[in-house]
Amino acid sequence: MIDRIRGYSIFFCGLLYVGTALAGITSLEGLLAAITLLVLIQCLPAINAITKVVFTALFGIGSILLIWSGAGIAVWRSALIKNGDILTLMLFVPLLSVPFKFPRYQHSLKQVIQKIIQSSSSSVYVFTHAISHMLGVIFNLACIPMTYYIIKAGADIKNPNIMAGAAARGYTTTCFWSPNSGAVGLVLAYWGGSVVEIIPFGLPLAVIALAVGWFENQYLSNLLTRKEYKTKKNEFENENNQAAITVPDNHNSNKDFYWLVFAVMLLLGIVIILDWKTSLGILVIVPVMSLLYPFAWSIFAGEQQRHWISFKNFLSDTLPRMSNEVVIFLGAGFFAVAVSSSKIGRYLPGVFNSVSDSPTLLVAIIIIIVVGLSIIGFHPVLTITSIVSSLTPQLVGLPHSLLAVMVLAAWGLAVTCSPFSACSLSLSNITGVNPLIVGLRWQLVFTGLLFIVTLLYFNIMLSCFY
């Protein structure tokens, strides 16, 4: 009962953020802050020990800085709701995956992918990475176990843990460009701009990451010493098998698969066009589409009842389990405002400006800071928020879109190799391997290679287009 109340409270708070942004109302900041504080208090009993430490540090140090700087009540309110719109995007995006859980689409996805894998088993790594990347645009983290179990069931793979690593990389590189990514939303929220400016630089880097991963897997896999571990089934695999049983034999899997591809492309097209032609921004567009698009899809597919059941599960189960994310994102925004309002915030831009004469060094420092801190347990949202709140492209004289993609690359590399990231924990769950091995041993070589390639890519783009 308590979980359900917390879930409904989180959902209502997200709706309030979206509603005020759509209506252009700026006079309800006090109400937003009060409801956000109420949600935060409700989430505290449900967070894990690490998040409690993070909460204490962010809000404790942040409060000291605000008091030290003599901040007024308006600054406190602003600090509390700073990342509320970014959090809303993160919370509502899982709704986009609801139609994919309809049995007919689960069945078609599994059947078509397995046919392709069986006909071209030599390209398993590339295909796994690519499928995970495409699914990750809609499913976010859930694409990792989904891709892993579908492909594992359809191909004779000697070492499934290499495939697991590919699935993880496919997911983490979506944050280079995807409008549904919380990382993209965070950077655009602080720096402004449009996702249309991000995609031309971020999407090619994601494709390059696939090539880097293939090269590492083909020629450097001996450095990873990935042993094969016994994997375990998860909830998705059981649901997928059940879906295959309940779908009639004469069902046209190819037709449903083509519809899935079309639906995903249509969704991305709508989001990009609205972001380009309107002033709403993806922090409003994506949550609204997350609410409306699956509902419209369920009507078209005649699956309204399944959609309603999934929506109720989202409110009573999915949202309450995201209490850690609520606390971390709100805490990061609070701390960022506190730092920028204090004397410390006046010195941080100077630190970045001191290395602005060497753009490559600046980008390298940003990536090293984000990745290095993530390896010892700092969530990228904390370091990225601190960086984008104190550094602007104008300050260092670099192109907005290109520097934004470099910051997004830092986020992607961090969640790829950090043993504490949700990505590594998900891999650990499906493979039964320690997160330290999953994050560091499996991914560190790939992370290092992509770091070097990203710096080269940055220099080439900078010299060619600016």
C-alpha positions as CSV (number, residue, x, y, z in Angstrom):
1,M,0.0,0.0,0.0
2,I,2.8,2.4,0.9
3,D,4.6,1.6,-2.4
4,R,1.4,2.3,-4.3
5,I,0.9,5.6,-2.7
6,R,4.6,6.5,-3.4
7,G,4.1,5.5,-7.0
8,Y,1.0,7.7,-7.5
9,S,2.7,10.6,-5.7
10,I,5.7,10.4,-8.1
11,F,3.4,10.2,-11.1
12,F,1.3,13.2,-10.0
13,C,4.5,15.2,-9.4
14,G,5.7,14.4,-12.9
15,L,2.4,15.4,-14.4
16,L,2.6,18.7,-12.6
17,Y,6.0,19.4,-14.0
18,V,4.8,18.6,-17.6
19,G,1.6,20.5,-17.1
20,T,3.2,23.7,-15.9
21,A,5.8,23.5,-18.7
22,L,3.1,23.0,-21.4
23,A,1.0,25.8,-20.1
24,G,4.0,28.1,-19.6
25,I,3.1,28.7,-16.0
26,T,6.0,30.0,-13.9
27,S,4.0,31.1,-10.8
28,L,3.6,27.6,-9.4
29,E,7.2,27.1,-8.3
30,G,6.3,27.1,-4.7
31,L,3.7,24.3,-5.3
32,L,6.1,22.3,-7.3
33,A,8.8,22.6,-4.6
34,A,6.3,21.5,-1.9
35,I,5.1,18.5,-3.8
36,T,8.7,17.6,-4.8
37,L,9.7,17.7,-1.2
38,L,6.8,15.5,-0.2
39,V,7.8,12.9,-2.9
40,L,11.4,13.1,-1.7
41,I,10.4,12.4,1.9
42,Q,8.3,9.4,0.7
43,C,11.2,8.0,-1.3
44,L,13.8,8.1,1.6
45,P,12.6,5.0,3.4
46,A,12.9,3.0,0.2
47,I,16.4,3.9,-1.0
48,N,19.4,1.7,-0.5
49,A,22.4,2.4,1.8
50,I,24.6,3.9,-0.9
51,T,21.9,6.3,-2.0
52,K,21.4,7.4,1.6
53,V,25.0,8.4,1.8
54,V,24.6,10.3,-1.5
55,F,21.5,12.0,-0.2
56,T,23.2,13.1,3.0
57,A,26.2,14.4,1.2
58,L,24.3,16.3,-1.6
59,F,21.6,17.8,0.5
60,G,23.8,18.3,3.6
61,I,26.7,20.0,1.8
62,G,24.3,21.8,-0.5
63,S,22.3,23.2,2.4
64,I,25.5,24.4,4.1
65,L,26.6,26.2,0.9
66,L,23.2,27.9,0.5
67,I,23.2,29.1,4.1
68,W,26.8,30.3,3.7
69,S,25.9,32.3,0.6
70,G,22.8,33.8,2.3
71,A,20.4,32.4,-0.3
72,G,16.8,33.4,-0.1
73,I,13.7,31.2,-0.1
74,A,13.4,31.5,-3.9
75,V,16.9,30.0,-4.4
76,W,16.0,27.1,-2.1
77,R,12.9,26.4,-4.1
78,S,14.8,26.6,-7.3
79,A,17.4,24.2,-6.1
80,L,14.8,21.7,-5.0
81,I,13.1,21.6,-8.4
82,K,16.1,22.2,-10.6
83,N,16.3,18.6,-12.0
84,G,12.5,17.9,-11.7
85,D,11.8,18.1,-15.4
86,I,14.8,15.8,-16.2
87,L,13.6,13.4,-13.6
88,T,10.2,13.4,-15.2
89,L,11.6,12.4,-18.5
90,M,13.5,9.5,-16.9
91,L,10.4,8.3,-15.0
92,F,7.9,8.5,-17.9
93,V,10.1,7.0,-20.7
94,P,9.5,3.3,-19.5
95,L,5.9,3.7,-20.6
96,L,7.1,3.7,-24.2
97,S,8.0,0.0,-23.8
98,V,4.4,-1.0,-22.9
99,P,3.3,-2.0,-26.4
100,F,6.4,-4.2,-26.8
101,K,5.1,-6.3,-24.0
102,F,2.0,-7.3,-25.9
103,P,2.4,-11.0,-26.7
104,R,2.1,-10.6,-30.5
105,Y,5.0,-8.1,-30.6
106,Q,7.2,-10.1,-28.2
107,H,6.7,-13.1,-30.3
108,S,7.5,-11.4,-33.6
109,L,10.6,-9.7,-32.1
110,K,11.9,-13.0,-30.9
111,Q,11.1,-14.9,-34.1
112,V,12.6,-12.4,-36.6
113,I,15.8,-11.7,-34.6
114,Q,16.5,-15.4,-34.0
115,K,16.0,-16.1,-37.8
116,I,18.6,-13.5,-38.6
117,I,21.0,-14.8,-36.0
118,Q,20.7,-18.4,-37.2
119,S,21.4,-17.3,-40.8
120,S,24.5,-15.1,-39.9
121,S,26.0,-16.4,-36.7
122,S,29.4,-14.9,-37.5
123,S,28.0,-11.4,-36.9
124,V,26.6,-12.1,-33.5
125,Y,28.5,-9.4,-31.8
126,V,27.6,-6.6,-34.3
127,F,24.0,-7.7,-34.4
128,T,23.7,-7.9,-30.6
129,H,25.2,-4.5,-30.2
130,A,23.0,-3.0,-32.9
131,I,19.7,-4.6,-31.7
132,S,20.4,-3.6,-28.1
133,H,21.1,0.0,-29.3
134,M,17.8,0.2,-31.2
135,L,15.8,-1.3,-28.4
136,G,17.6,0.9,-25.9
137,V,16.1,4.0,-27.5
138,I,12.7,2.8,-26.2
139,F,13.4,0.4,-23.4
140,N,16.5,2.1,-21.8
141,L,18.1,-0.3,-19.4
142,A,15.6,-3.1,-20.0
143,C,17.0,-3.7,-23.5
144,I,20.1,-5.5,-22.0
145,P,18.3,-8.6,-20.6
146,M,15.8,-8.5,-23.5
147,T,18.5,-8.6,-26.2
148,Y,20.6,-11.1,-24.3
149,Y,17.9,-13.7,-23.8
150,I,16.4,-13.4,-27.2
151,I,19.7,-13.8,-29.1
152,K,21.0,-16.4,-26.6
153,A,18.0,-18.6,-27.4
154,G,18.4,-18.2,-31.1
155,A,22.1,-18.8,-31.6
156,D,24.7,-21.4,-30.6
157,I,27.1,-19.1,-28.8
158,K,30.2,-20.5,-27.2
159,N,30.7,-17.6,-24.8
160,P,27.4,-15.8,-24.1
161,N,29.2,-13.3,-21.8
162,I,30.8,-11.6,-24.7
163,M,27.4,-11.2,-26.1
164,A,26.2,-9.8,-22.8
165,G,28.9,-7.1,-23.0
166,A,27.8,-6.2,-26.5
167,A,24.2,-5.8,-25.3
168,A,25.4,-3.4,-22.5
169,R,27.5,-1.3,-25.0
170,G,24.5,-1.1,-27.3
171,Y,22.5,0.4,-24.5
172,T,25.1,2.8,-23.1
173,T,25.8,4.4,-26.4
174,T,22.2,5.4,-26.9
175,C,22.9,8.4,-24.6
176,F,25.2,9.8,-27.3
177,W,22.1,11.0,-29.3
178,S,18.7,9.5,-28.2
179,P,16.1,12.1,-27.3
180,N,14.7,9.6,-24.8
181,S,17.9,9.5,-22.9
182,G,18.0,11.3,-19.5
183,A,21.7,12.3,-20.2
184,V,20.6,14.2,-23.4
185,G,17.8,15.8,-21.4
186,L,20.1,16.9,-18.6
187,V,22.7,18.5,-20.9
188,L,20.0,20.3,-23.0
189,A,18.3,21.5,-19.8
190,Y,21.4,23.3,-18.6
191,W,22.9,24.4,-21.9
192,G,19.8,24.8,-24.0
193,G,19.6,23.9,-27.7
194,S,17.8,21.1,-29.5
195,V,18.2,17.4,-30.0
196,V,18.4,18.1,-33.7
197,E,21.8,19.7,-33.1
198,I,22.9,16.7,-31.0
199,I,22.0,13.9,-33.4
200,P,24.4,14.8,-36.4
201,F,27.4,14.4,-34.0
202,G,26.1,11.9,-31.5
203,L,24.7,9.2,-33.9
204,P,27.9,8.8,-35.9
205,L,29.8,8.4,-32.7
206,A,27.4,5.7,-31.6
207,V,28.1,3.9,-35.0
208,I,31.9,4.3,-34.4
209,A,31.4,2.8,-31.0
210,L,30.0,-0.3,-32.6
211,A,33.0,-0.6,-34.8
212,V,35.4,-0.1,-31.9
213,G,33.6,-2.8,-30.0
214,W,33.8,-5.2,-32.9
215,F,37.5,-4.6,-33.2
216,E,38.1,-5.1,-29.5
217,N,36.1,-8.3,-29.6
218,Q,37.9,-9.7,-32.6
219,Y,41.5,-8.8,-31.8
220,L,41.7,-7.9,-28.1
221,S,39.3,-10.4,-26.5
222,N,42.2,-12.3,-25.0
223,L,42.8,-9.3,-22.7
224,L,39.4,-9.6,-21.2
225,T,39.6,-13.3,-20.0
226,R,35.9,-13.6,-20.0
227,K,35.1,-17.0,-18.6
228,E,31.7,-18.6,-19.4
229,Y,29.4,-18.5,-16.4
230,K,26.1,-20.2,-16.0
231,T,23.4,-17.7,-16.6
232,K,20.0,-17.6,-15.1
233,K,16.6,-16.9,-16.5
234,N,14.9,-13.7,-15.7
235,E,11.3,-12.4,-15.7
236,F,11.5,-11.2,-19.3
237,E,12.7,-14.6,-20.6
238,N,9.8,-16.3,-18.9
239,E,7.3,-13.7,-20.2
240,N,8.8,-14.1,-23.7
241,N,8.4,-17.8,-23.7
242,Q,4.8,-17.5,-22.4
243,A,4.1,-15.0,-25.2
244,A,5.3,-17.4,-27.8
245,I,2.9,-20.1,-26.4
246,T,-0.1,-17.8,-26.4
247,V,0.3,-16.5,-30.0
248,P,-1.4,-18.6,-32.7
249,D,0.7,-20.6,-35.1
250,N,-0.6,-18.7,-38.1
251,H,0.4,-15.4,-36.7
252,N,2.4,-13.2,-39.1
253,S,5.6,-12.4,-37.2
254,N,7.2,-10.5,-40.0
255,K,4.3,-8.1,-40.3
256,D,4.3,-7.3,-36.6
257,F,8.1,-6.8,-36.7
258,Y,7.9,-4.4,-39.6
259,W,5.2,-2.5,-37.7
260,L,7.4,-2.3,-34.6
261,V,10.2,-0.8,-36.7
262,F,7.8,1.7,-38.3
263,A,6.3,2.6,-34.9
264,V,9.7,3.3,-33.4
265,M,10.8,5.4,-36.4
266,L,7.5,7.3,-36.3
267,L,8.0,8.0,-32.6
268,L,11.5,9.3,-33.1
269,G,10.4,11.4,-36.1
270,I,7.6,13.0,-34.1
271,V,9.8,13.8,-31.2
272,I,12.6,15.3,-33.4
273,I,10.2,17.4,-35.5
274,L,8.4,18.8,-32.4
275,D,11.7,19.6,-30.8
276,W,12.8,21.3,-34.0
277,K,9.6,23.2,-34.9
278,T,8.3,24.1,-31.4
279,S,9.8,25.7,-28.3
280,L,8.7,22.9,-26.0
281,G,12.0,20.9,-25.9
282,I,12.4,17.2,-25.3
283,L,12.0,17.5,-21.5
284,V,8.3,18.2,-22.3
285,I,7.8,16.4,-25.6
286,V,9.2,13.0,-24.5
287,P,7.1,12.7,-21.3
288,V,3.9,13.7,-23.2
289,M,4.7,11.2,-26.0
290,S,5.4,8.6,-23.3
291,L,1.8,9.1,-22.0
292,L,0.0,9.4,-25.3
293,Y,1.9,7.3,-27.9
294,P,1.5,3.8,-26.2
295,F,-2.2,4.6,-25.5
296,A,-2.8,5.4,-29.2
297,W,-0.8,2.3,-30.2
298,S,-2.9,0.1,-27.9
299,I,-6.1,1.4,-29.6
300,F,-4.7,0.7,-33.0
301,A,-3.6,-2.8,-32.0
302,G,-6.8,-3.6,-30.0
303,E,-4.8,-4.1,-26.8
304,Q,-6.4,-1.5,-24.6
305,Q,-6.9,-3.9,-21.7
306,R,-3.3,-5.1,-21.7
307,H,-2.2,-1.4,-21.9
308,W,-4.4,-0.5,-18.9
309,I,-2.9,-3.5,-16.9
310,S,0.6,-2.4,-17.8
311,F,-0.1,1.2,-16.9
312,K,-1.4,0.2,-13.4
313,N,1.7,-2.0,-12.9
314,F,3.8,1.0,-13.9
315,L,2.2,3.2,-11.2
316,S,2.2,0.5,-8.4
317,D,5.4,-1.3,-9.2
318,T,7.8,0.5,-11.6
319,L,7.7,4.0,-10.2
320,P,8.1,2.9,-6.5
321,R,11.2,1.0,-7.5
322,M,12.7,4.1,-8.9
323,S,13.1,5.8,-5.5
324,N,16.9,5.8,-5.8
325,E,16.8,7.6,-9.1
326,V,14.4,10.2,-7.7
327,V,16.7,11.0,-4.7
328,I,19.9,11.1,-6.8
329,F,18.5,13.3,-9.6
330,L,16.8,15.8,-7.2
331,G,20.0,15.8,-5.0
332,A,22.2,16.5,-8.0
333,G,20.1,19.5,-9.1
334,F,20.0,20.8,-5.5
335,F,23.7,20.5,-5.1
336,A,24.4,22.2,-8.5
337,V,22.3,25.2,-7.6
338,A,24.0,25.4,-4.2
339,V,27.5,25.3,-5.7
340,S,26.7,27.9,-8.4
341,S,25.1,30.2,-5.8
342,S,28.2,30.0,-3.5
343,K,31.6,31.5,-3.9
344,I,32.9,28.1,-5.1
345,G,30.7,28.4,-8.1
346,R,32.6,31.6,-9.1
347,Y,35.9,29.7,-9.3
348,L,34.9,26.6,-11.2
349,P,34.4,28.3,-14.6
350,G,37.9,29.7,-14.2
351,V,39.3,26.1,-13.7
352,F,37.8,25.0,-17.0
353,N,38.7,28.2,-18.8
354,S,42.3,27.7,-17.8
355,V,42.5,24.8,-20.2
356,S,40.2,26.1,-22.9
357,D,43.2,26.9,-25.1
358,S,43.5,23.2,-25.6
359,P,40.0,21.9,-26.5
360,T,41.3,18.3,-26.7
361,L,42.8,18.5,-23.2
362,L,39.5,20.0,-21.9
363,V,37.4,17.2,-23.3
364,A,39.9,14.6,-22.0
365,I,39.8,16.1,-18.5
366,I,35.9,16.0,-18.5
367,I,35.8,12.4,-19.6
368,I,38.5,11.3,-17.2
369,I,36.8,13.0,-14.3
370,V,33.4,11.5,-15.1
371,V,34.7,8.0,-15.8
372,G,37.2,8.0,-12.9
373,L,34.6,9.1,-10.3
374,S,32.1,6.6,-11.6
375,I,34.5,3.8,-11.1
376,I,34.7,4.5,-7.4
377,G,30.9,4.9,-7.0
378,F,29.9,8.4,-8.1
379,H,26.8,8.4,-10.4
380,P,27.5,10.2,-13.6
381,V,24.5,12.5,-13.0
382,L,26.3,14.0,-10.1
383,T,29.5,14.9,-11.9
384,I,27.8,15.8,-15.2
385,T,25.4,18.1,-13.4
386,S,28.3,19.8,-11.6
387,I,30.1,20.2,-14.9
388,V,27.3,21.5,-17.1
389,S,26.1,23.9,-14.3
390,S,29.6,25.5,-14.0
391,L,30.8,25.2,-17.6
392,T,29.2,26.5,-20.8
393,P,30.3,26.1,-24.4
394,Q,30.4,29.9,-24.7
395,L,32.8,30.2,-21.8
396,V,35.5,28.0,-23.4
397,G,34.7,29.0,-27.0
398,L,33.6,25.6,-28.3
399,P,30.6,24.6,-30.4
400,H,27.6,23.9,-28.3
401,S,26.5,20.7,-30.1
402,L,29.9,19.1,-30.3
403,L,30.9,19.8,-26.7
404,A,27.5,18.5,-25.6
405,V,28.2,15.2,-27.4
406,M,31.6,15.0,-25.7
407,V,29.9,15.3,-22.3
408,L,27.3,12.7,-23.3
409,A,30.2,10.4,-24.4
410,A,31.7,10.9,-20.9
411,W,28.4,9.7,-19.4
412,G,28.2,6.7,-21.8
413,L,31.7,5.6,-21.0
414,A,31.2,6.0,-17.3
415,V,28.1,3.8,-17.1
416,T,29.7,1.2,-19.4
417,C,32.7,0.5,-17.1
418,S,31.5,1.5,-13.7
419,P,30.9,-1.6,-11.5
420,F,28.3,0.5,-9.6
421,S,26.2,1.5,-12.6
422,A,22.8,0.1,-13.3
423,C,24.2,-1.3,-16.5
424,S,26.9,-3.4,-14.8
425,L,24.4,-4.5,-12.1
426,S,22.0,-5.7,-14.7
427,L,24.8,-7.6,-16.5
428,S,25.8,-9.1,-13.2
429,N,22.3,-10.2,-12.6
430,I,21.8,-12.1,-15.9
431,T,25.3,-13.6,-16.0
432,G,25.9,-14.3,-12.3
433,V,29.3,-12.6,-12.5
434,N,30.6,-10.1,-9.9
435,P,29.9,-6.4,-11.0
436,L,33.6,-5.6,-10.6
437,I,34.5,-8.2,-13.2
438,V,31.5,-7.2,-15.4
439,G,32.3,-3.5,-15.3
440,L,36.1,-3.4,-15.2
441,R,37.5,-6.5,-16.7
442,W,34.9,-6.9,-19.5
443,Q,34.6,-3.2,-20.4
444,L,37.7,-1.3,-19.5
445,V,39.7,-2.1,-22.7
446,F,36.7,-1.1,-24.8
447,T,36.2,2.1,-22.7
448,G,39.9,3.0,-23.1
449,L,39.8,2.4,-26.9
450,L,36.6,4.4,-27.3
451,F,38.0,7.2,-25.2
452,I,41.0,7.6,-27.6
453,V,38.7,7.3,-30.6
454,T,36.3,9.9,-29.2
455,L,39.1,12.4,-28.8
456,L,40.2,11.8,-32.4
457,Y,36.6,12.2,-33.5
458,F,36.3,15.5,-31.6
459,N,39.4,16.9,-33.3
460,I,38.2,15.8,-36.8
461,M,34.7,17.3,-36.3
462,L,36.2,20.5,-34.8
463,S,38.6,21.0,-37.7
464,C,36.1,20.1,-40.4
465,F,33.0,21.9,-39.3
466,Y,34.2,24.8,-37.1
